[in-house]
């Protein structure tokens, strides 16, 4: 069993489904890359930027 929790300030304001998608992406990315919070924050920003345009 895997239990996840997150500070919504880290993920930013989004609709609930966006929040859950971001949380899932962060969990997978953290396990896959072993990156820490600063690198994950950068990667999430890059991911959001790419999805917008």
N, C-alpha and C positions, 0 to 999 in steps of 0.2 A: 504494500500500500504506500502510496506517495501522497503526502499532504503538503499543499502549497499555500503560502500566504504572502501578501505583498503590501507594501505601503503604496497606496494609490497616488501619492505625490510623486513617487518614482516613475510610475507609468503614465501619469498625466490624465487630464480629464478627457474621457471618451465615453461613448455609450457603453452599456454593460457588455454587449457582445464583443466590442472592440477591446475592452479591458481583458476579457477572458482569452481572446486570441493573442493579445500581447503577452499575457501571463504564460500561456502555453508556449509561445515562441521563445520567451526568455528562458523558461525551464529547459527546453530542448537545446537551445543555443549554449546555455551554461554547462550542460552535461556533455555536449559534443565538443566544445572548445576549451572547457575548464577556465573560461574567462571570469574575471572578477567584476564587481559592480561598475567601476568606471568604464571598462571596455564594453560591457553589456549596454550601458546607457548610450555610448557612442553608436554601437551597432543598431540599437533600437531606433535612434534618431535617423540613421542612414536608411533603415528599412522603411520608416514612415515617409521620409522624403522621396524615396524611390516609388512608393505606392501612390503618391499624390501626383506625380508628373511623369 
